[in-house]
Amino acid sequence: MTNVAVLGISGRVGRCLVRAIRESPDFVLTGALASPSSAALGRDAGEVAQAGPVAVAVTADRQKALAKADVAIDFTLPEALGDNLAAVARAGIPLVVGITGLDAARHAELRRFSERFPVLVAPNMSLAVNLLFGLAGRAAAALPPDYDVEIVEAHHRGKADAPSGTALRLGEIVAGARGGTLAEHAVYGRLGKSAGRAPGAIGFASLRGGDIVGQHQVLFAGSGETLELVHRTTDRMTFAHGALAAARWIVGRPPGFYGMSDVLGI
């Protein structure tokens, strides 16, 4: 059995992780971290997740949450990452990071962490979405550059970041496959812009509403035809199962910076 600590236990995916761990034959929850202001503090993590008691109390103490863990899974917020990395480093265990909205400085922190410990970072833990990344890259490399690219994503009304981390990763992959960078080609919305489309532009549109878990579409539009690559998530348990697959894979790996493509072997 592998002992796992969940950082961000009171969030949507954190609660799904508790349920997924409870159902898993090879993982056991040994630590559950929430913010100091969380109403979940002191409660049984299983009851917070509505999965039944698991005899693990939710805590704001990182050292306590990580004390028995063989691996940690982080679904907190970008501003918590620095303290989380320091605590995981003290515990000396591998880390799976599913936080979205990380900026360049925090990615640099993760790179430094990866020099001493194994860390797997994915803006989306869905196995199928990570296959979509590969398909989008192959399509971008194979199709002529005059095929215009648009990326459309939709999420629930409460999602804070836009475009989503998954959409941005898709844009990075498409731009890289065409020999450029996302910074050079991204167009975020077109309100008030009357000029035509710039060659090589990668357009983004973000939709927010209801309880949409996640939808991502990459559109390649040529003259006379279009290719659409679409992924839809209907249950957040998808992310939890993907995160456990990542945790299962990373235990025992050498220090390094990994992604879900490593888990999938693509």
Secondary structure, DSSP 4 states (H G I P E B T S, - for coil): -EEEEEESTTSHHHHHHHHHHHH-SSEEEEEEE--TT-TTTTSBHHHHTTS---S-BEES-HHHHHTT-SEEEE-S-GGGHHHHHHHHHHHT--EEE---S--HHHHHHHHHHHTTSEEEE-S---HHHHHHHHHHHHHHHHS-TTSEEEEEEEE-TT--SSS-HHHHHHHHHHHHHTTS-HHHHEEE--TT--S-PPTT-EEEEEEE-TT--EEEEEEEE-SS-EEEEEEEE--THHHHHHHHHHHHHHTTPPSEEE-HHHHHT-
